Structure formats: structure tokens, C-alpha cells
Amino acid sequence: MKKNLWIAVVLALVLMLGACSHAAQPAGSEAAETEAPETVAPTETPAAETPAAESAMPEEEVVKLYEQKLMEIRDYIRQGDTPEEIPEGYTGIREMMIYEEPEVLLDQIGYLMKDLSGDGQLELLIGTPVEVSEDTVSNIFALYTVKDGAVQLVTEGWARNAWFLLQDGTFYNTGSNGAAYAVFGDYAISADGSKLEPKDFYFTYEKTEGNYEDIGVYHNTTGVYDKAQAELMDITPDDLWEIAESYQNNTQVLGLMSLSTLP
């Protein structure tokens, strides 16, 4: 793989989705060169007050709740339009809807129910395979869990805020909003499956505000995009791409079931 595979991931996702960026920040715009990367922190929900094993719902009930969510997603795709207001968790799907017919998307977009947190309760992944260089990886559009008898969104992804599941069960996130601003890192899912907790978080930013000739590489373990709360690393951009490549080399190809298989 090339050392700039991390960049290729973002570009491949953008190309796959018709070079579409999030509606608020068109790719290649002047704003994209000066504003922070268009990434969203994973949605957090309060941890359960009782141990997960004691509070977990029966699996058949969890599956029924997820099936309802899947049918909502299927119906949203089938409507075939692109409403201005995007439901929470649907951003990546909405991007694909701009360029593909509904029946094509129902074949391309899939789901997986799997216990990712180890609490004995299934989580729900929504995503699609995507070609990156010579490899196929599984891009995650949304991650859901069940808490208090309802489906809750843990995090969502789109072309410029992409999520992947790594071989060790952690999650790799990569984002960009212009040549000067890159973000990537890995997150562990909490014991109750309700949130993603940052482990290593890397980002680039100009060392001196407005000086794009001198870009620094920063790191923290809090997931906060703020130079004041991060360490300036003494590494080159090539070293950074090597770190990103090590993540990308460990992404899982998920065995997704197509939405078209739903009853």
C-alpha cells in the first residue's frame, strides 16, 4: 500500500459517493481550507446504573427492535428523495441516495447484528463495502445499541467522517476538511455498548494560525480537536501516514446482510 493510503481512504469514499461532502461544507470550498475537519464526536449516552448482564434485554426482543430500525431505513431509502432535514444516523445513507436509485442502494447497503462490547447484547452496524486501493473494506454509516428498551445511536459516519471496525474490536475513524486539516484515531466501545471512548487521536493543524506552510501533527487520548489540549509530535507527515496505514491494514471486512433481504 502507498504511504498516503489514509488520504486515499477519504478520497475513495468521496469518489464512491459522487464526490459529495456533507451539505454544510462543499468539498474544495474556501471554507474547507480554513475550518476544522468535519467530524462528529460519537454520540454519548449515560452508562447503565446496573451491570450490563443484569439489565440486558432478551436477544429476541433486541432483534425485533433492530428489525424495526432496519425497516425504517429501508423505507427511507425507498422514498427516493433527498429531504433537506436528515434524520440522525442517516447522513451517509443520504449521501448515497443522491447518486443511486433506491433498489440499487438496498442491495449495496447492509447490516450486521453482533455483540461488539462483550456485554451479551447485540449491537447493530449499518454500512457498505468500499474499494480502497486494491482492498475492500467495510465503511460504517451507523452504529446502534439498545438501552432502556429503545434503539439508540452510538455514532454515525459519512464520506468525510468515516468509521471502520478494526480486527481487535476497536473502531478506526478518519476525517478531513481540507489539505491542512486531517483527523484519525481509534476508539474502544464502552462495556455497555453506549459510547465510543477515544484511545489515540491524531490531527494536523497549522502551528501558527494561518500559516499553511508549517503544519503540525498533534496527538492526545481525549479525542478533543484542540492544539492546547494535545501534544505536538516530532514526526514527519510520512510518519503520520505510516500510523494511519497501520490502522487501515487492520480494518475488518464485515459480513453485511443486504437491506434487500429484509421481509
N, C-alpha and C positions, 0 to 999 in steps of 0.2 A: 504494500500500500504506500501511497505517497505521504510525505510528512504533513502535507496540508489537508489530510483526509477530513479533519474536523470542519474545515471550510467547505469541503465537498459535500459533507452531510447536509449542511444548511442549504447550499446551492441546489443539491439534488432534490431536496424537499420542495424548495421554491419552484424548480422546474417541473416537478411532478404535479404541482398544484397550479400550473399555468403561470408561474412567476408571480403568484399572488402573495402579498403580505397582508398583515392584519389591517383592517379597513382604516384604522386611525393613523397609520403610518405607512404610506405607499413606499415600496422599495425604491431606493435610488433618489428619494426626495432630499431636499436640502436639510430638512429636519432630521432625517435619518442619520446624517453625518454629525449631528451636534447633540442629540438627546441620548439618554441612557437606553440600553438594549430593551427591546420589547419582550420582557419576560415577566411571568407572574409567579409569585411565591405560591407553593402548594396551599390549597385551602385547608385551614386547620379547624378541627372540631375538638371539643373538650374530651379528655380521656375518660373512659368509663370509671365510675366510682367503685364498681365491683370487679373482681377478676374476670378476664375475658371468658375463661372456660365456664364460669358460672352464669354469665349473662348472655352467652351466645344463643341465638335462636336455632331451632331445628333446621337442618340443612334444606329440607324440602320447602320450608317457608321462605328461606333466603332465596332459593332458586326461583320461587314464584314471584318474589319482588323484583328480582333481576330480569325475569322474563317480561314483566310489565314495562320496565325501563327500556328493554330492547325493542319491544313493540312500539313504544313511544318514539324511539329513534327511527325505526323503520318507517313509521307513518310520517314523521318529519321529512325524511328523505323523499318519500313518495309524493308529497305535495308539490315537489318540483320547483318551487320558487325560492327566492333568497330574501326573506324578510329582513328589514333593517335591524330589528331587535333580535339578537341571537341568544337563545336560551343558554343558561350556564352549562358548560361542559360540551357544547356543540360547535365551538369555533372551528376546529379542524375539519369537522364534517361539513360545515357551512362553506369553507373554502373549496372543498372538492365539489360541492353542489353547483358552483359557478361554472364549472367546466365539463361536468359529466352528467349524462342522463341518469335519472333515478334508478332504473333497473340495472344499469352498469355498476352504480355505486353499491347497490345491495349485494352484488357479487364481490366487489372489491373490499368493502368494509366488513370486518369480522369481530368476533368477541371470544373471550376466554373467561371461564369461571375457575378460580384457583385460590387456595389458601396461601397468600403471599406473606402474611405476617406471622404465621405459625400459631395463631390463637384458636384454631379449629373451625374458623368461619371463613367462607369463601369471599374473595374479592372479585370484582368484575372489571375486566380490561376491554376497552374498545380501541381498535386500531386497524392498521392495514400494512401489508408488506410494501417495502420501497427499495428500489435498487440504489445502492451507494457504491460507486466504483464498480468492482467486479462482484460485490457481495449483495446479498439480500438481507435486510434487517426488518424488524417489526416496529413501526412507528406507533406510539400510543397516543390516541386522541383524548381518552378519558380513563380515569381510574376511580371506581366506586367501591364503597363499603356499605354495610348495613349497621345502623346504630339507632337504638330506640324504636325499632320496628319500621324504619324507613330507609330508603336508599339515599346515601349522602355522597356528594362528590368530594374526592380527596385532592385531585389535581387534574388539569386538562392541558393539552398540547396542541400546537398548530405549526405551520411551516417555520416560523421564526422563534418558536419556543417548543422545541422537540424533546420528547421523552422516550426512553428506551429502557427495557429491563435487562440488567446485566446477569451474567452467569451465577454470581454469588447471591442473587436475590435483591440486590440494591438497584436503584434507579439512576440512570445517567440522563442529565438534562443539558441541552446545548441551545444557545440562542445568540442572535446578532441583530444589530440595528444600524449597521454602517461599518465602514472599514476600520474605524477607530475603536469600536465597542464590541467586544466578544465576551461571552459568558459560558462557562460549562462547569459541571461538577457532579458529584454523586450524593444520593440521599438514601437513607435507610427508612423503611416503613416502620411505624411505631408498633409496639406489641399488640395494640388493639386494632390496628389497621386504619386508624382515623386520620393520620397525617404522615407526611414525609419529612424526615429530620435531616438537615444537611450534615455531611461528613467533611468533604473537601469542596471548596468553592473558589473558582478561578475567574478572574475577569481582567480585561485590558482597559486602560484609560490613559489619557494624556497626563504626563507627570506634572506639567504646568498647564493650567486651564487655557485651552485654545491653541496649544502648540501641538499640532498633529504630526510633527516631525520627530517627536520624542515620546513614544508610547510605552507606558509601564505595564508590567504584569503583576497583578495583585492576588493575594490568597488569604482566605480566612476559613473558619469552620462554622460560621454562623449563618452563611447564606445571605449576608447583607451586602448590597451593592453600594459600598461607601469606602472611599480610599482611607478615610480617617479611622475606619474600623477594620482595616486589612493591612497585611504586611506586603511591602514592595519586595518582590522576589528578584534575586540577582541571576536571572536566566534570560536567554535569548528567545525570540519568537519561535525558532526551530525547536528549542527545548519544550516550549509550551505545546507545540503541535504534537510532539512525541507523547506528552502526557495525555492529550486528547485522543491520540491514536490508540493508546493502550486501553482506554475506555471503550472506544469503538470496536476494537478487536474482540471484546468480551461481551458484546450485546447478544441477547438471545433472539432466535427466530421463533416466534410464538406459534403454536398450533391453533390458529384462529378458525372459528366456525363462521362461515359467511352468514350475513343477515338474511340472505335469500333462502336459507334453510329453515327459518322460523315458520311455524304453522300459521 
